[in-house]
Amino acid sequence: MGTSEENPFKDYIKNGTVALKAYPYRVMSADSLFAMVNSKKSEFELGGWSPSKIKMNKKNDFERTITLKIRTPASFKFTKGNWESQAEVSGIEKGNNISLEVLKPHAKIKYQIKSWF
């Protein structure tokens, strides 16, 4: 949701999908949806985009592991604890976030870091 004070859900409610309009008791107003999302925002932020917040475990000199419970869609980056040392990951354009749109329960994902920049 970013840091804007504006309610991003006003147009979402006004131009709502058929499913959204069919269940008006679930979403009463843009303001109530905005308040609910804001109150639960920390549940959806993995480390709050703080690069030193979540650490991986050293498996050996070349591998690190981490086990997380996440909700998709999700975006993240690998760093060495600060934004001045981001990983270039195989298959991801340099500098871009890694994005997961759909994730099966108990999925294991491996990423290969090509270099650091």
Number of C-alpha atoms within 10 A of each C-alpha: 10 5 5 7 7 8 14 15 16 15 10 12 18 11 11 13 10 8 8 14 14 10 10 11 9 10 14 11 15 17 15 12 18 16 13 12 14 12 10 10 12 11 13 14 15 17 14 12 13 12 19 13 11 14 15 12 10 11 10 8 6 7 11 11 11 10 9 8 7 14 14 12 11 16 14 15 16 22 17 14 14 12 15 11 14 20 21 20 20 12 11 14 10 15 12 14 14 15 13 13 9 10 14 7 8 9 6 8 6 6 11 11 16 11 12 14 11
